[in-house]
Amino acid sequence: MDNKNITVSNGLDIEKAVEMVGGSRFELILIAATRSREIAQAHNINNPSDIKSTKPNIQALREIEDGKIGREYLDKVAHAR
């Protein structure tokens, strides 16, 4: 199976998201999970109109793919706690 261009049914390009966080799938999972929890709790929503129509995990991955959040996000979240 070729993993180079994985696109899920909602149009997300997972490999692009991995590249946006520095090439680590592990970091992608950490960042997306953390951001997804925040979205679910309605913290710092980048586009409030999307929250009703999009699941938090998809919204988090979309924000990563669009370059709105990246590796520095984990540092920001860690220092805020």
Buried (B, 14 or more C-beta within 10 A) or exposed (E): EEEEEBEEEEEBBBBBBBBBBEEEEEBBEBBBEBBBBBBBEEEEBBEEEBBEEBEBBBBBBBBBBEEBBBBEBBEEBEEEE
